[in-house]
Every structure is written in structure tokens, then in C-alpha cells.
Amino acid sequence: MAGRTTTGSLAGWTSRLHEQPSDGPFVMPLGASRAALMGAAGGGAITPITATGGDSTDTYTEGAFDYKSHIFLNSGNFIVSDAGSDGLVEFIIVAGGASGGQSSVNFGIGGGGAGGTQVYVDQTVTAQTYALVIGGGGASVTGAKGNNGTDSTGFSLTKTGGGGGGGNGSAALPQDGGSGGGQAAQDSGPWADPGDGVAGEGNNGGDAYWDDPSNNVGGGGGGGAGAVGGTGAASASAATGGNGGVGIANTFNDGSSDYYGGGGGASPCRPPATLTDGTGGNGGGGAATHGDTPAVAGTANTGGGGGGSSGNYYISPFTAASGAGGKGIVIVRYRLT
């Protein structure tokens, strides 16, 4: 299929909106939409696409145009029976988020990375069936690194599942993914590096921080589609887990701004220091916990990463699970007017 993906600002793109370039898909500036471009560039009347598929559909007005959206919460087929006068669609593909890491001993634990997230506009479709696969979130864990999310695919494109958050020890390192898992650390320093994100889909996980000589530690937040995971913090009297990286905003669902691809928050250690759990990134990221409370899962159909969970070994070896990753989503829309 023809088209282009976007990664920069809107400036300079409006004059090229109606081109059909040969150098790859038209990738939107993150968080932007074709409506924003078309509002500046203008556009004539069209004969709309006729299509079916999705768990639900919606029609709405954004800017100067009416749109129809097809929302795929689960895998399914986008069936085009008539490509209309221009055959142009735009869509967002979000992979499954990863779960956070977990340790029942006193370590700062990493948040799960968000599923790879990318927006496409000016994609040409023809009268055929397009199979869309929605990636699942990584399952929650105890005593281990987080599980990666699974990929979402459609229109001959693949977005990468999020990378699991770091857990306890060198056998539980943060994982690479669409966005990378957050770094974990013990009372003598961090293990390895945070997980790497995929360029164009997400960002790296955040760094853990270890305070010497107090041995207080804050884990690193999971990477988000819009920002690197937050860095942990620690001092002689307190420790804070890094926040999950923020996701990106998109309007394709119903014309209002929704966020996708937030990273999971990271957990801190160790008592009696004042402990503050990392929050999930806007876009469905789950918050971290410490002690015997399970961490928060990434929100379903946002690709959000799950929160990390750290036990309190000096009170009892709690094994509260980390937060699972959130399932992905695909939303396809096209102009009606």
C-alpha cells in the first residue's frame, strides 16, 4: 500500500499532503492527525470508502471533515468492499505492553515498557480484506523480570511488544521492546542497562538510582511511546521509583484526544526510608507498588506497561505480583466528506 508515516512537526507537510510519494509510508508527527494537516491544506469532496470490520465503529466530525472509524480491540479483518474515490485511510497501531518486574526481596524494580505505537496517514487501500492482529500484554510475574508484550500487525506493518521491566538479579534484566523495560537495582547498584525501545515506535526504559551508603534504591520507569521512562531517585532517608514514560495523544477513535503507549511505574526500596511508588505514564501505564500489594496492570487496549513490584524482605518475603501489560489496539479511519 502507498502512503507515508510522519515523525516531525506539522510545518512543511501541508503542501505535500496530496502527494503519493514512493519513498515509504507517510508517518504522522506524533500525536497529530490528517485532519490537522487537511485543515491547513484544504481538500475537495470525495466518494467515501465502504468498509466493515472492528469491534465497534464510530462517525464524528473533526476539523472540516466527517470521519468513520473502525476500532479493533481484538484481532479481526478490515474488509474494504469499495475504495471510493481516493482509497485513503489513516490508522494507529499499538502493540501489547510488557509487565513490570517483581522481587520479593528489597530491590528497586523496573516498570514494564509500552507496546510499540505508531500513527500512519495517507495510506492507500484497495477492495480486499486486511487481517489485523492485536498484540496481548505481558503476563504479570513474581520473582522475575517482566514478560514482553506481543506484536500487533496490519497493513504489512509490525509494531513491537513492550520490553519487560527488570527484576531481581542478573538473570532478570530489563528487556528491549517497542519501548524498553525499566532498570532494576540492588543495594550495591543497578544491573545492566535499561531496555532499548524501537526507533519510531517508543523509547528506552528509565535508569534506576542507588544511594551509597544508605543503600536506598529507586527502580527505573518503563519507556513510553512519547518519552523515556523516568529515573529513580534515592537519598539517605527516601527512595522513589521512576515514573513510566508518557504515551502519545491521538484522535482517531472518536475525534477526542486519547493517549496510548504509557510506560509502567517502578518500585522503590528499602524501609525504613520513606518510599514513593512510580506512577504509570499517561497512555495506560500501570503504577508500581512495594510490600504485599500487587502492582497495577497496564490499561487494556492502550498498550500500557505494567507497574513493578518490590517486596519488603525485612518484614516478610512478600511476593505480590507485578502489573500485567495492557493489550494493544488498531484504529482505522477515513473521510466521509
C-alpha positions as CSV (number, residue, x, y, z in Angstrom):
1,M,0.0,0.0,0.0
2,A,1.2,3.5,-0.7
3,G,1.5,6.3,1.8
4,R,3.8,8.0,4.3
5,T,4.4,8.0,8.0
6,T,5.2,11.1,10.0
7,T,7.7,11.9,12.7
8,G,8.3,15.6,12.7
9,S,6.2,18.7,13.2
10,L,3.2,19.7,11.0
11,A,5.2,22.5,9.4
12,G,6.2,21.7,5.9
13,W,3.8,18.7,5.5
14,T,0.6,20.5,4.5
15,S,1.8,21.3,1.0
16,R,2.7,17.7,0.4
17,L,-0.5,16.1,1.8
18,H,-1.9,15.1,-1.6
19,E,1.3,13.6,-2.9
20,Q,1.7,9.8,-3.2
21,P,5.5,9.5,-2.6
22,S,7.4,6.4,-3.5
23,D,9.9,6.5,-0.5
24,G,7.7,4.8,2.1
25,P,4.6,5.4,4.2
26,F,3.5,8.8,5.4
27,V,4.2,8.8,9.2
28,M,2.3,11.4,11.2
29,P,4.1,13.8,13.6
30,L,3.5,12.1,16.9
31,G,0.0,12.9,18.2
32,A,-1.1,14.7,15.0
33,S,-3.7,13.7,12.5
34,R,-4.6,14.1,8.9
35,A,-7.4,16.4,10.0
36,A,-4.9,18.9,11.4
37,L,-2.9,18.8,8.1
38,M,-6.0,18.9,5.9
39,G,-7.4,21.9,7.9
40,A,-4.4,23.8,6.7
41,A,-4.0,22.3,3.2
42,G,-7.7,22.1,2.3
43,G,-9.4,19.2,0.4
44,G,-12.2,18.6,-2.1
45,A,-15.3,16.4,-2.0
46,I,-14.7,12.7,-2.1
47,T,-16.7,9.4,-2.6
48,P,-16.0,7.7,0.7
49,I,-14.6,4.2,1.3
50,T,-17.1,1.4,2.0
51,A,-15.7,-1.0,4.6
52,T,-16.7,-3.2,7.5
53,G,-14.8,-4.7,10.5
54,G,-13.8,-3.9,14.0
55,D,-15.3,-4.5,17.5
56,S,-17.1,-1.1,17.0
57,T,-17.3,1.8,14.6
58,D,-18.0,5.5,15.1
59,T,-18.7,8.5,13.0
60,Y,-17.7,12.0,14.0
61,T,-16.6,15.4,12.8
62,E,-13.0,16.6,13.3
63,G,-11.9,19.9,11.8
64,A,-13.6,20.4,8.5
65,F,-14.4,16.8,7.8
66,D,-16.6,13.9,8.8
67,Y,-14.9,10.6,9.5
68,K,-15.7,7.0,10.2
69,S,-13.5,4.9,12.5
70,H,-13.2,1.1,12.9
71,I,-11.9,0.2,16.4
72,F,-10.2,-3.2,16.7
73,L,-9.9,-4.2,20.4
74,N,-9.3,-7.8,19.2
75,S,-7.8,-9.4,16.1
76,G,-10.1,-9.2,13.1
77,N,-10.5,-8.2,9.4
78,F,-10.8,-4.8,7.9
79,I,-12.8,-5.5,4.8
80,V,-12.9,-2.9,2.0
81,S,-15.6,-3.5,-0.5
82,D,-15.2,-0.2,-2.3
83,A,-12.1,2.0,-2.1
84,G,-14.1,5.2,-3.0
85,S,-12.5,8.0,-5.0
86,D,-9.2,8.2,-3.2
87,G,-8.8,5.0,-1.2
88,L,-7.0,6.8,1.6
89,V,-7.1,5.7,5.3
90,E,-5.2,6.6,8.4
91,F,-4.6,4.4,11.4
92,I,-2.8,3.9,14.7
93,I,-1.2,0.5,15.5
94,V,-0.3,-0.2,19.2
95,A,1.4,-3.4,20.3
96,G,0.9,-5.1,23.7
97,G,2.6,-3.6,26.7
98,A,5.0,-5.5,28.9
99,S,4.6,-6.4,32.6
100,G,6.7,-4.9,35.3
101,G,9.4,-6.8,37.1
102,Q,9.0,-8.2,40.6
103,S,11.2,-9.2,43.5
104,S,10.2,-10.5,47.0
105,V,13.5,-9.1,48.4
106,N,14.4,-5.5,48.9
107,F,15.3,-4.1,45.5
108,G,14.2,-1.2,43.3
109,I,12.3,-2.9,40.4
110,G,11.7,-1.7,36.8
111,G,8.4,-0.8,35.2
112,G,7.2,-2.5,32.0
113,G,7.7,-0.8,28.6
114,A,4.8,0.2,26.5
115,G,3.9,-1.5,23.3
116,G,5.3,0.0,20.1
117,T,3.0,2.7,18.9
118,Q,2.9,4.5,15.5
119,V,0.5,6.6,13.5
120,Y,0.1,6.5,9.7
121,V,-1.8,8.7,7.3
122,D,-2.5,8.8,3.6
123,Q,-2.4,5.0,3.3
124,T,-3.9,3.7,0.1
125,V,-6.2,0.7,0.3
126,T,-7.9,-1.3,-2.3
127,A,-11.0,-3.5,-2.3
128,Q,-9.7,-6.5,-0.3
129,T,-9.5,-7.9,3.2
130,Y,-6.8,-6.7,5.6
131,A,-6.1,-9.0,8.5
132,L,-5.2,-7.2,11.7
133,V,-3.6,-8.8,14.7
134,I,-3.8,-7.2,18.1
135,G,-0.9,-7.9,20.5
136,G,-1.5,-9.1,24.0
137,G,0.0,-7.7,27.1
138,G,2.8,-9.5,29.0
139,A,1.6,-11.6,31.9
140,S,2.3,-10.5,35.5
141,V,5.2,-12.2,37.3
142,T,6.6,-12.9,40.8
143,G,10.3,-13.1,41.4
144,A,11.3,-12.4,37.8
145,K,11.8,-9.9,35.1
146,G,8.6,-8.7,33.3
147,N,7.2,-10.5,30.3
148,N,7.3,-8.8,27.0
149,G,4.1,-7.8,25.2
150,T,3.3,-9.3,21.8
151,D,3.4,-7.6,18.4
152,S,0.5,-6.0,16.6
153,T,0.4,-6.3,12.9
154,G,-1.7,-5.0,10.0
155,F,-1.3,-3.5,6.5
156,S,2.1,-5.3,6.1
157,L,3.4,-3.4,9.2
158,T,4.5,-4.8,12.6
159,K,4.7,-2.9,15.9
160,T,6.9,-4.5,18.6
161,G,5.6,-5.6,22.0
162,G,6.9,-3.7,25.0
163,G,10.0,-4.8,26.9
164,G,9.7,-6.4,30.4
165,G,10.8,-4.5,33.4
166,G,13.9,-5.5,35.3
167,G,13.6,-7.8,38.3
168,N,15.9,-9.4,40.9
169,G,19.4,-10.1,39.7
170,S,21.5,-10.6,36.6
171,A,19.1,-13.3,35.4
172,A,16.2,-10.9,35.4
173,L,17.4,-8.0,33.3
174,P,15.2,-5.4,31.7
175,Q,14.1,-6.3,28.2
176,D,14.2,-4.5,24.8
177,G,10.8,-3.9,23.1
178,G,8.7,-1.3,21.4
179,S,9.5,0.7,24.5
180,G,12.1,-0.7,26.8
181,G,11.7,-2.1,30.3
182,G,12.9,0.0,33.3
183,Q,16.2,-0.8,35.0
184,A,16.3,-2.6,38.4
185,A,19.0,-2.2,41.2
186,Q,20.0,-3.8,44.4
187,D,21.7,-2.4,47.4
188,S,25.1,-2.2,45.7
189,G,24.0,-0.7,42.3
190,P,22.0,-1.3,39.2
191,W,22.0,-4.4,37.0
192,A,22.9,-3.9,33.3
193,D,21.2,-1.1,31.3
194,P,17.5,-0.3,30.8
195,G,15.8,-1.9,27.9
196,D,16.0,-0.3,24.5
197,G,13.0,1.0,22.6
198,V,12.5,0.7,18.8
199,A,13.1,4.0,16.9
200,G,9.8,5.4,15.7
201,E,7.7,3.2,18.0
202,G,8.8,4.1,21.5
203,N,11.6,4.9,23.9
204,N,14.1,3.4,26.3
205,G,13.4,2.4,29.8
206,G,14.5,4.6,32.7
207,D,17.6,4.3,34.9
208,A,17.5,3.0,38.5
209,Y,19.3,5.0,41.1
210,W,21.2,3.7,44.1
211,D,22.2,5.9,47.1
212,D,25.5,5.0,48.7
213,P,25.9,4.5,51.7
214,S,22.2,4.2,52.7
215,N,21.5,1.5,50.1
216,N,18.1,3.0,49.3
217,V,17.2,2.4,45.6
218,G,14.6,3.6,43.1
219,G,13.9,1.5,40.1
220,G,13.6,2.9,36.5
221,G,10.2,3.5,34.9
222,G,9.2,1.7,31.7
223,G,9.6,3.6,28.4
224,G,6.6,5.2,26.8
225,A,5.7,5.9,23.2
226,G,6.3,9.6,23.9
227,A,9.1,9.7,26.4
228,V,11.9,7.7,28.1
229,G,11.0,6.1,31.4
230,G,11.6,8.2,34.5
231,T,14.8,7.8,36.5
232,G,14.6,6.5,40.1
233,A,15.7,8.6,43.0
234,A,17.1,7.9,46.4
235,S,18.7,9.6,49.4
236,A,19.7,8.7,53.0
237,S,16.0,9.0,54.1
238,A,13.8,8.3,51.0
239,A,13.5,6.4,47.7
240,T,11.2,6.9,44.7
241,G,10.6,4.7,41.8
242,G,10.8,6.3,38.3
243,N,7.5,7.2,36.6
244,G,6.5,5.5,33.4
245,G,7.2,7.4,30.2
246,V,4.2,9.3,28.7
247,G,2.4,7.9,25.7
248,I,1.2,9.8,22.7
249,A,-2.2,11.5,22.0
250,N,-4.4,10.5,19.1
251,T,-7.9,11.4,17.9
252,F,-8.7,8.5,15.5
253,N,-11.2,6.8,17.9
254,D,-13.9,9.4,18.1
255,G,-12.3,12.8,17.4
256,S,-11.3,13.4,21.1
257,S,-7.8,13.1,22.3
258,D,-6.8,9.7,23.8
259,Y,-3.4,8.6,25.0
260,Y,-1.7,5.3,24.0
261,G,1.6,3.6,24.9
262,G,2.3,4.8,28.5
263,G,5.1,3.1,30.4
264,G,4.8,1.3,33.8
265,G,6.0,2.9,37.0
266,A,8.9,1.5,39.0
267,S,9.1,0.5,42.7
268,P,11.5,1.7,45.4
269,C,13.2,0.1,48.4
270,R,14.2,0.0,51.4
271,P,12.3,0.5,54.7
272,P,12.6,2.4,57.0
273,A,13.2,5.0,54.3
274,T,10.1,6.9,53.0
275,L,9.1,5.1,49.9
276,T,7.2,6.5,46.9
277,D,6.0,4.3,44.1
278,G,6.4,5.4,40.5
279,T,3.2,6.3,38.6
280,G,2.2,4.9,35.2
281,G,2.7,7.1,32.2
282,N,-0.3,8.8,30.6
283,G,-1.5,6.3,28.0
284,G,-2.5,3.3,30.2
285,G,0.7,2.7,32.1
286,G,0.3,0.9,35.5
287,A,1.5,2.2,38.8
288,A,4.2,0.4,40.9
289,T,3.8,-0.9,44.4
290,H,6.0,-2.1,47.3
291,G,5.2,-4.5,50.1
292,D,2.4,-7.0,49.7
293,T,0.1,-5.1,47.3
294,P,0.1,-6.2,43.7
295,A,1.2,-3.6,41.2
296,V,-1.3,-2.0,38.7
297,A,-1.7,-3.5,35.3
298,G,-1.5,-1.5,32.1
299,T,-4.9,-0.5,30.8
300,A,-6.4,-2.8,28.2
301,N,-6.2,-1.6,24.6
302,T,-3.7,1.1,25.2
303,G,-0.5,-0.9,25.1
304,G,0.4,0.5,28.5
305,G,3.2,-1.2,30.5
306,G,2.5,-2.7,33.9
307,G,3.9,-1.5,37.2
308,G,6.9,-3.0,39.0
309,S,6.6,-4.6,42.5
310,S,9.1,-4.9,45.3
311,G,8.6,-6.9,48.5
312,N,9.8,-5.9,51.9
313,Y,12.3,-8.7,52.8
314,Y,13.0,-7.2,56.3
315,I,9.4,-7.6,57.4
316,S,8.4,-10.8,55.4
317,P,9.2,-12.1,51.9
318,F,6.1,-10.8,50.2
319,T,5.5,-12.0,46.7
320,A,2.8,-9.6,45.4
321,A,2.8,-9.8,41.6
322,S,3.8,-7.1,39.2
323,G,1.3,-5.4,36.9
324,A,0.5,-7.1,33.6
325,G,0.9,-5.2,30.4
326,G,-2.1,-3.8,28.6
327,K,-3.4,-5.3,25.3
328,G,-2.8,-3.3,22.1
329,I,-5.3,-1.8,19.6
330,V,-5.6,-0.8,16.0
331,I,-7.9,2.1,14.9
332,V,-8.6,2.8,11.2
333,R,-10.4,5.8,10.0
334,Y,-11.3,7.5,6.7
335,R,-13.1,10.6,5.5
336,L,-16.8,10.6,4.7
337,T,-16.8,14.1,3.4
